[in-house]
Structures are given as C-alpha cells and as structure tokens.
Amino acid sequence: MALRNHSSITEFVLTGLSDDPRIEALLFVLFLVIYLLTMMGNLTMLLVIRTDSHLHTPMYFFLSNLSFLDLCFSSVTVPKLLKDLLSEKKTISVEGCLTQVFFVFITAGTEAFLLSMMAYDRYAAICHPLLYGQLMSTQLCVKLILASWGLASLNSVVIVLLAVNLDFCEAQTIHHYTCELPSLFPLSCSDISINIDILICSILLHGLGTFLPVFFSYARIVSTILSISSTTGRSKAFSTCSSHLVAVILFFGSGLIRYLMPTSGSFLDLLSSLQYSAVTPMLNPLIYSLKNMEVKAAVKRTFGKYLQYFK
C-alpha cells in the first residue's frame, strides 16, 4: 500500500503525557504496573477458563475471547507509551503510526462486537433459560466471534484508508501519547472534511450497531428481573450481568467520548484514551472475577492443582 506524497514527513513527534522527567518516571512505574497487571490478570483468566471444565459454557467462551482481546488491545499502545516515557525524543514513523491506528481499530472494534454478544448471551440466559442451550450453541458462538473479527477488520481497513490518502506537509507534532485519527487529521494539509464525515459515520454505525443490542438486551433483562418474585432470585439474576454492564459503560463511554468529541489535545482526550486502551483491559479480569463465585472457585481448583503438582 503506497503512501501518497508523504515524502516530506517521515515521522511524527508525540507530545506524550508529560515533559517533566520526574513525572515521566512516576508515570513509567504506574503504567508498567498497569501493563503487568493486565497481562497477569487476562492470562490467568485464559488459563482458568481453558483448564476448568466447569467454565466451558458460552458466557466463559466469550469472556476468554475478551481476555485475549484485552491482551492485544493493551499491547498496541502501552509498550510504546512505556518506551516514550523513558525517551527524550518521542517519535513514530508514518508507517508505524498508521499500523497503530489499524490495530487500535481492529481490537477495539472486535471488543465492541464481543461486548454486544455477551449482552445477548445474558439476555438468553436470564430471559429464556430453558432455550439457552439452543439459542447459544457452540457453532453459533464460534460464528459470532469470527464475524466480529471480520467486520472489525473491514472497518479498520476503511478507517486506515482515510489516513493513507492524506498529505502531511509541515506540522508533525501529535498532541497525544499515541496515534489516533482524531489527533492525526489536524496535521494534514489535505481537505479532511470528507474524511471526518466518514470517520464519524463509521464510529456511529459501529458504535450504535453494537451498543443498541446491549441496550435492548438489558431492557429485557431488567424487565425479567423485576418480574421475579423472590428477592434472592432477583439478586442472583442481577449479579450475573452487573459485571458485564460495568465493562460496557467503561468501554463505550470512554471510546465514544474520544471519537465523537472535538479533538482539543486536552487532558480529557488523554484520559479517555487511557481509560479504554490501558485501564479497562486491566480492570476487566477484576470486574468479571470479584463478584463471580464460579470464577473464584475455578481459580482455587486450577491453582490448587498446580500447587499440589509442585509439592
């Protein structure tokens, strides 16, 4: 894929999170801890779900895919951020920047589809428990995962093509810690009005297309929970979907704020990006395990076996 008229600009300069070396040192430690916790938490979830037969259900199949996605999503931006926090000059090549844009969109896009599927899974489990096995068959779950990757890949290609055809002339400073299209567009000396319109339409279609199923699924779930006469039954039903609802709010809230609000290079831009690309992948394993007795029991069984093996 050839880059058109990019010869005058071969790399971009990232402003990062701070230009104070002492603050950068503290931020490096903070995000190193966040990244290590993200790796450890999500790898633990993958291991536990893979090895414990009690968790071989559609809900945990989707959850294992979410853990894998969070590993990928975090690895797209955080290692580069850590490197830049230790560097005097924070640069990224044009090709590297566009590659980062592509992988941010494919991982985030697939995660949006996955969260939508997980909401439908909870709807099927709570609203149609007797038909759950038929509604969420193994074949359907695999097809849904493959479809989510395919659609997110297609959307990512379209998004990257918007940036590939831009001309970057003089300005080369990205007021951010990573390459994101909202921060990249202002650097172009091309007419970007059509590109911005296409980006907004893509985000809205993708965002609404994945968020609306979540909304309608939870509307039916709440209606069903309220109709349960037993307080214990209502509490148990709500606990099975509350973790997912928290994950949805964190991911969609920060993502839509970042891509639908005007780019200003402000602290809010940085905070929203950090929220969905670094903090949420770290929190998801905690969100799905702290209130989940099945996961807690599976962790004890899994690591109990390993401890016995080494004794």
VOPAGU-2260 file (C-alpha; in pm, 1 decimal, decimal comma):
REM VOPAGU-2260
SITE   aa  ch    i         X         Y         Z
SITE  MET   A    0       0,0       0,0       0,0
SITE  ALA   A    1     175,4     313,2    -117,8
SITE  LEU   A    2     164,5     632,8      82,5
SITE  ARG   A    3      88,7     929,0    -137,4
SITE  ASN   A    4     303,2    1244,4    -104,9
SITE  HIS   A    5     432,7    1159,0     239,0
SITE  SER   A    6     795,3    1217,8     139,8
SITE  SER   A    7     818,5    1549,4     324,1
SITE  ILE   A    8     715,6    1386,2     653,8
SITE  THR   A    9     869,3    1053,1     753,5
SITE  GLU   A   10     785,8    1055,2    1124,3
SITE  PHE   A   11     563,7    1221,4    1380,0
SITE  VAL   A   12     658,0    1362,9    1719,5
SITE  LEU   A   13     435,6    1263,4    2011,9
SITE  THR   A   14     396,0    1509,5    2297,8
SITE  GLY   A   15     326,2    1222,0    2537,5
SITE  LEU   A   16     175,7    1259,2    2883,1
SITE  SER   A   17     433,4    1499,0    3029,9
SITE  ASP   A   18     762,4    1672,1    2953,6
SITE  ASP   A   19     880,4    1669,4    3316,2
SITE  PRO   A   20    1136,4    1385,8    3367,2
SITE  ARG   A   21    1032,0    1330,4    3728,8
SITE  ILE   A   22     664,6    1298,4    3638,5
SITE  GLU   A   23     756,0    1073,5    3344,6
SITE  ALA   A   24     948,3     843,0    3581,6
SITE  LEU   A   25     642,9     814,0    3807,3
SITE  LEU   A   26     414,8     757,1    3508,0
SITE  PHE   A   27     650,4     488,0    3378,2
SITE  VAL   A   28     622,3     295,3    3705,3
SITE  LEU   A   29     243,3     343,0    3711,1
SITE  PHE   A   30     183,6     219,7    3356,1
SITE  LEU   A   31     437,0     -60,7    3390,2
SITE  VAL   A   32     237,7    -186,0    3689,4
SITE  ILE   A   33     -88,6    -142,9    3493,5
SITE  TYR   A   34      52,9    -335,2    3197,0
SITE  LEU   A   35     191,0    -618,1    3412,0
SITE  LEU   A   36    -142,2    -647,1    3597,4
SITE  THR   A   37    -322,8    -651,3    3260,8
SITE  MET   A   38    -100,7    -933,5    3134,2
SITE  MET   A   39    -124,2   -1132,5    3457,5
SITE  GLY   A   40    -499,9   -1087,5    3502,6
SITE  ASN   A   41    -600,0   -1172,6    3147,0
SITE  LEU   A   42    -355,8   -1463,4    3112,9
SITE  THR   A   43    -493,5   -1602,4    3439,5
SITE  MET   A   44    -849,2   -1577,4    3304,6
SITE  LEU   A   45    -745,5   -1755,3    2983,0
SITE  LEU   A   46    -570,0   -2031,6    3177,9
SITE  VAL   A   47    -855,5   -2085,0    3424,0
SITE  ILE   A   48   -1128,7   -2089,9    3158,0
SITE  ARG   A   49    -922,1   -2320,4    2936,9
SITE  THR   A   50    -837,3   -2576,8    3207,6
SITE  ASP   A   51   -1156,2   -2581,1    3419,7
SITE  SER   A   52   -1437,5   -2782,8    3259,1
SITE  HIS   A   53   -1697,6   -2608,5    3476,2
SITE  LEU   A   54   -1635,4   -2289,8    3275,5
SITE  HIS   A   55   -1679,6   -2444,7    2929,4
SITE  THR   A   56   -2001,1   -2250,8    2864,5
SITE  PRO   A   57   -2090,5   -1977,9    2609,6
SITE  MET   A   58   -2052,3   -1699,3    2867,5
SITE  TYR   A   59   -1695,7   -1800,6    2954,9
SITE  PHE   A   60   -1613,3   -1871,7    2591,3
SITE  PHE   A   61   -1689,9   -1506,3    2520,7
SITE  LEU   A   62   -1505,2   -1400,0    2835,8
SITE  SER   A   63   -1189,7   -1587,0    2728,5
SITE  ASN   A   64   -1204,4   -1406,6    2393,9
SITE  LEU   A   65   -1244,5   -1077,1    2579,4
SITE  SER   A   66    -931,5   -1154,4    2782,9
SITE  PHE   A   67    -738,1   -1231,1    2463,7
SITE  LEU   A   68    -859,2    -905,4    2307,2
SITE  ASP   A   69    -761,2    -706,5    2615,1
SITE  LEU   A   70    -410,5    -853,2    2596,0
SITE  CYS   A   71    -386,2    -744,3    2231,5
SITE  PHE   A   72    -550,4    -404,0    2283,6
SITE  SER   A   73    -323,6    -308,9    2571,3
SITE  SER   A   74     -14,5    -427,5    2381,3
SITE  VAL   A   75     -91,9    -199,8    2085,1
SITE  THR   A   76     -34,5     122,9    2280,6
SITE  VAL   A   77     110,7      66,1    2629,2
SITE  PRO   A   78     458,7     -74,0    2535,3
SITE  LYS   A   79     514,9     225,4    2304,6
SITE  LEU   A   80     397,2     458,3    2582,3
SITE  LEU   A   81     644,3     298,0    2826,5
SITE  LYS   A   82     928,5     335,5    2577,5
SITE  ASP   A   83     844,9     702,9    2518,5
SITE  LEU   A   84     830,2     776,7    2891,8
SITE  LEU   A   85    1198,1     677,4    2906,1
SITE  SER   A   86    1293,5     862,5    2586,5
SITE  GLU   A   87    1389,6    1222,6    2536,7
SITE  LYS   A   88    1255,7    1224,4    2181,8
SITE  LYS   A   89     916,7    1064,1    2132,3
SITE  THR   A   90     877,2     980,2    1763,4
SITE  ILE   A   91     690,2     730,5    1549,6
SITE  SER   A   92     724,5     671,2    1175,5
SITE  VAL   A   93     429,9     745,1     946,9
SITE  GLU   A   94     400,6     375,1     864,8
SITE  GLY   A   95     422,1     284,4    1234,1
SITE  CYS   A   96     155,7     541,7    1315,1
SITE  LEU   A   97     -86,6     405,2    1055,1
SITE  THR   A   98     -16,1      49,1    1173,1
SITE  GLN   A   99    -100,9     152,4    1528,2
SITE  VAL   A  100    -423,5     316,1    1407,6
SITE  PHE   A  101    -519,8      -7,0    1227,8
SITE  PHE   A  102    -460,9    -232,2    1528,6
SITE  VAL   A  103    -634,6       7,1    1768,6
SITE  PHE   A  104    -944,7      -3,0    1549,7
SITE  ILE   A  105    -942,2    -378,4    1489,2
SITE  THR   A  106    -900,9    -467,4    1858,8
SITE  ALA   A  107   -1140,3    -200,8    1987,6
SITE  GLY   A  108   -1392,1    -278,9    1712,6
SITE  THR   A  109   -1385,1    -651,3    1784,2
SITE  GLU   A  110   -1423,3    -583,0    2157,1
SITE  ALA   A  111   -1732,0    -368,6    2090,3
SITE  PHE   A  112   -1889,9    -656,1    1895,1
SITE  LEU   A  113   -1791,0    -901,0    2167,1
SITE  LEU   A  114   -1948,8    -694,2    2445,9
SITE  SER   A  115   -2266,3    -682,0    2237,3
SITE  MET   A  116   -2265,4   -1063,6    2202,4
SITE  MET   A  117   -2207,0   -1104,2    2575,0
SITE  ALA   A  118   -2514,1    -889,8    2643,5
SITE  TYR   A  119   -2722,7   -1115,0    2417,0
SITE  ASP   A  120   -2581,1   -1418,4    2598,0
SITE  ARG   A  121   -2700,1   -1276,4    2932,6
SITE  TYR   A  122   -3039,6   -1198,0    2776,8
SITE  ALA   A  123   -3074,8   -1557,8    2656,5
SITE  ALA   A  124   -2965,4   -1699,1    2995,1
SITE  ILE   A  125   -3197,9   -1482,9    3206,3
SITE  CYS   A  126   -3499,4   -1433,4    2980,3
SITE  HIS   A  127   -3504,2   -1775,3    2809,7
SITE  PRO   A  128   -3321,2   -2016,9    3043,7
SITE  LEU   A  129   -3494,7   -2329,0    2905,5
SITE  LEU   A  130   -3391,8   -2243,4    2548,4
SITE  TYR   A  131   -3042,7   -2120,9    2638,0
SITE  GLY   A  132   -2863,7   -2428,5    2502,7
SITE  GLN   A  133   -3037,3   -2391,0    2166,1
SITE  LEU   A  134   -3000,6   -2012,4    2143,2
SITE  MET   A  135   -2630,5   -2014,3    2231,6
SITE  SER   A  136   -2496,0   -2325,4    2061,0
SITE  THR   A  137   -2119,9   -2376,7    2025,7
SITE  GLN   A  138   -2140,9   -2336,5    1648,2
SITE  LEU   A  139   -2324,8   -2004,6    1681,3
SITE  CYS   A  140   -2074,5   -1871,5    1935,6
SITE  VAL   A  141   -1779,7   -1951,7    1707,4
SITE  LYS   A  142   -1954,2   -1792,5    1409,0
SITE  LEU   A  143   -2027,1   -1477,9    1612,0
SITE  ILE   A  144   -1660,9   -1446,5    1714,3
SITE  LEU   A  145   -1540,9   -1492,6    1355,2
SITE  ALA   A  146   -1798,4   -1241,4    1230,9
SITE  SER   A  147   -1686,4    -985,1    1489,8
SITE  TRP   A  148   -1323,0   -1013,1    1378,7
SITE  GLY   A  149   -1424,2    -994,7    1012,5
SITE  LEU   A  150   -1644,5    -687,0    1049,9
SITE  ALA   A  151   -1391,2    -508,9    1271,2
SITE  SER   A  152   -1115,0    -584,0    1018,0
SITE  LEU   A  153   -1322,5    -442,5     734,3
SITE  ASN   A  154   -1398,8    -129,0     933,9
SITE  SER   A  155   -1028,9     -90,8    1024,3
SITE  VAL   A  156    -922,2    -110,3     659,1
SITE  VAL   A  157   -1172,8     163,2     567,4
SITE  ILE   A  158   -1050,9     381,1     855,8
SITE  VAL   A  159    -682,9     342,0     767,8
SITE  LEU   A  160    -751,0     420,2     401,3
SITE  LEU   A  161    -880,1     760,2     519,0
SITE  ALA   A  162    -536,1     834,3     665,3
SITE  VAL   A  163    -326,2     672,9     390,8
SITE  ASN   A  164    -455,3     919,9     131,2
SITE  LEU   A  165    -374,3    1226,5     341,0
SITE  ASP   A  166     -81,9    1462,1     267,4
SITE  PHE   A  167     127,6    1556,0     571,1
SITE  CYS   A  168     330,9    1868,8     496,9
SITE  GLU   A  169     474,0    2083,3     776,1
SITE  ALA   A  170     305,5    2005,9    1107,2
SITE  GLN   A  171     431,0    1680,7    1255,0
SITE  THR   A  172     355,8    1704,9    1628,2
SITE  ILE   A  173      75,4    1482,1    1754,8
SITE  HIS   A  174     -62,5    1623,1    2079,5
SITE  HIS   A  175    -116,5    1281,3    2226,9
SITE  TYR   A  176      74,8     979,7    2357,8
SITE  THR   A  177     -35,3     752,1    2071,7
SITE  CYS   A  178    -155,0     765,1    1711,0
SITE  GLU   A  179    -530,9     814,5    1688,7
SITE  LEU   A  180    -713,8     954,7    1388,6
SITE  PRO   A  181    -877,2    1245,7    1576,6
SITE  SER   A  182    -525,4    1369,6    1664,3
SITE  LEU   A  183    -380,2    1280,4    1322,5
SITE  PHE   A  184    -630,4    1461,6    1099,4
SITE  PRO   A  185    -536,0    1817,4    1211,4
SITE  LEU   A  186    -177,5    1755,9    1089,7
SITE  SER   A  187    -284,7    1708,3     728,9
SITE  CYS   A  188    -267,8    1983,1     468,8
SITE  SER   A  189    -531,8    1797,7     263,1
SITE  ASP   A  190    -903,7    1869,0     275,7
SITE  ILE   A  191   -1015,2    1642,0     561,7
SITE  SER   A  192   -1386,0    1732,8     573,7
SITE  ILE   A  193   -1492,9    1417,8     387,0
SITE  ASN   A  194   -1254,7    1203,3     594,3
SITE  ILE   A  195   -1400,3    1338,2     918,5
SITE  ASP   A  196   -1755,5    1276,4     794,7
SITE  ILE   A  197   -1669,5     917,5     700,3
SITE  LEU   A  198   -1495,8     860,9    1035,9
SITE  ILE   A  199   -1795,1     994,2    1230,9
SITE  CYS   A  200   -2037,5     782,4    1024,0
SITE  SER   A  201   -1819,1     475,2    1076,9
SITE  ILE   A  202   -1796,1     532,3    1452,6
SITE  LEU   A  203   -2170,6     594,1    1480,9
SITE  LEU   A  204   -2262,2     288,6    1273,7
SITE  HIS   A  205   -2016,5      69,1    1460,7
SITE  GLY   A  206   -2096,7     220,8    1799,9
SITE  LEU   A  207   -2474,5     218,7    1764,8
SITE  GLY   A  208   -2469,8    -117,4    1586,9
SITE  THR   A  209   -2300,8    -273,9    1887,5
SITE  PHE   A  210   -2447,7     -59,7    2166,4
SITE  LEU   A  211   -2816,3     -87,8    2067,2
SITE  PRO   A  212   -2821,1    -469,5    2108,6
SITE  VAL   A  213   -2666,7    -414,7    2453,6
SITE  PHE   A  214   -2935,7    -157,8    2539,3
SITE  PHE   A  215   -3229,2    -370,1    2423,2
SITE  SER   A  216   -3087,6    -685,3    2583,2
SITE  TYR   A  217   -3056,4    -511,8    2918,8
SITE  ALA   A  218   -3401,2    -355,2    2886,2
SITE  ARG   A  219   -3547,0    -705,9    2858,4
SITE  ILE   A  220   -3317,5    -836,3    3132,5
SITE  VAL   A  221   -3425,5    -564,2    3378,2
SITE  SER   A  222   -3790,4    -627,5    3293,9
SITE  THR   A  223   -3745,3   -1000,1    3356,8
SITE  ILE   A  224   -3552,6    -946,6    3682,8
SITE  LEU   A  225   -3821,5    -712,3    3818,7
SITE  SER   A  226   -4087,5    -976,1    3748,4
SITE  ILE   A  227   -3907,3   -1231,6    3968,2
SITE  SER   A  228   -4092,7   -1255,0    4299,2
SITE  SER   A  229   -3802,8   -1389,9    4504,8
SITE  THR   A  230   -3554,6   -1131,8    4636,8
SITE  THR   A  231   -3280,5   -1395,5    4628,5
SITE  GLY   A  232   -3367,7   -1478,8    4268,2
SITE  ARG   A  233   -3356,6   -1112,0    4166,1
SITE  SER   A  234   -3022,2   -1063,7    4339,7
SITE  LYS   A  235   -2871,6   -1373,1    4173,5
SITE  ALA   A  236   -3000,8   -1274,8    3828,0
SITE  PHE   A  237   -2868,3    -920,2    3861,5
SITE  SER   A  238   -2526,9   -1037,4    3984,3
SITE  THR   A  239   -2477,8   -1244,6    3666,6
SITE  CYS   A  240   -2499,5    -937,3    3442,9
SITE  SER   A  241   -2381,9    -646,9    3662,3
SITE  SER   A  242   -2014,7    -714,8    3587,7
SITE  HIS   A  243   -2076,5    -703,7    3214,2
SITE  LEU   A  244   -2276,5    -382,1    3248,1
SITE  VAL   A  245   -1983,6    -212,4    3426,2
SITE  ALA   A  246   -1744,7    -324,7    3149,0
SITE  VAL   A  247   -1981,6    -190,8    2881,2
SITE  ILE   A  248   -2012,0     150,5    3047,3
SITE  LEU   A  249   -1634,5     186,7    3089,8
SITE  PHE   A  250   -1552,4      82,1    2733,2
SITE  PHE   A  251   -1828,3     252,0    2534,0
SITE  GLY   A  252   -1831,3     564,4    2749,8
SITE  SER   A  253   -1462,1     646,3    2712,2
SITE  GLY   A  254   -1444,9     533,8    2346,7
SITE  LEU   A  255   -1738,3     743,9    2228,6
SITE  ILE   A  256   -1614,6    1048,2    2421,7
SITE  ARG   A  257   -1275,3    1019,9    2249,8
SITE  TYR   A  258   -1400,4     978,0    1893,6
SITE  LEU   A  259   -1717,3    1187,6    1886,7
SITE  MET   A  260   -1598,9    1491,0    2086,2
SITE  PRO   A  261   -1388,0    1755,1    1904,1
SITE  THR   A  262   -1013,7    1696,5    1946,1
SITE  SER   A  263    -852,1    1964,0    2159,7
SITE  GLY   A  264    -534,9    1799,5    2289,4
SITE  SER   A  265    -679,3    1844,3    2637,6
SITE  PHE   A  266    -639,4    1628,7    2946,9
SITE  LEU   A  267    -985,8    1478,9    2874,6
SITE  ASP   A  268    -860,9    1347,3    2537,5
SITE  LEU   A  269    -567,5    1175,8    2706,3
SITE  LEU   A  270    -780,0    1047,0    2994,6
SITE  SER   A  271   -1047,2     893,8    2770,9
SITE  SER   A  272    -781,0     720,8    2556,6
SITE  LEU   A  273    -600,8     587,2    2863,7
SITE  GLN   A  274    -931,5     467,2    3005,5
SITE  TYR   A  275   -1031,2     242,7    2716,8
SITE  SER   A  276    -683,2     135,8    2598,2
SITE  ALA   A  277    -493,9      84,0    2926,0
SITE  VAL   A  278    -718,9      95,5    3233,3
SITE  THR   A  279   -1022,2    -102,1    3108,6
SITE  PRO   A  280    -813,4    -402,7    2989,6
SITE  MET   A  281    -659,6    -414,7    3337,9
SITE  LEU   A  282    -995,6    -385,6    3516,5
SITE  ASN   A  283   -1193,2    -640,0    3311,0
SITE  PRO   A  284   -1044,0    -952,1    3476,3
SITE  LEU   A  285   -1115,1    -797,9    3818,3
SITE  ILE   A  286   -1467,1    -690,8    3720,4
SITE  TYR   A  287   -1556,7   -1040,1    3598,8
SITE  SER   A  288   -1395,4   -1230,5    3886,7
SITE  LEU   A  289   -1452,1   -1032,1    4206,7
SITE  LYS   A  290   -1830,3   -1093,4    4217,3
SITE  ASN   A  291   -1827,0   -1423,4    4027,7
SITE  MET   A  292   -1825,8   -1725,3    4256,9
SITE  GLU   A  293   -1776,0   -1967,1    3965,7
SITE  VAL   A  294   -1454,5   -1791,3    3858,0
SITE  LYS   A  295   -1326,9   -1773,8    4218,1
SITE  ALA   A  296   -1391,0   -2145,7    4266,4
SITE  ALA   A  297   -1226,2   -2226,2    3931,4
SITE  VAL   A  298    -917,4   -2021,3    4024,6
SITE  LYS   A  299    -885,2   -2216,6    4350,7
SITE  ARG   A  300    -925,7   -2550,1    4169,7
SITE  THR   A  301    -680,6   -2458,3    3892,3
SITE  PHE   A  302    -402,6   -2320,2    4109,5
SITE  GLY   A  303    -467,1   -2582,8    4376,0
SITE  LYS   A  304    -375,4   -2848,3    4118,0
SITE  TYR   A  305     -54,4   -2665,2    4026,9
SITE  LEU   A  306      42,4   -2623,0    4393,7
SITE  GLN   A  307     -13,2   -2994,9    4456,2
SITE  TYR   A  308     195,2   -3077,0    4148,6
SITE  PHE   A  309     495,8   -2881,9    4280,2
SITE  LYS   A  310     473,5   -3024,0    4632,3
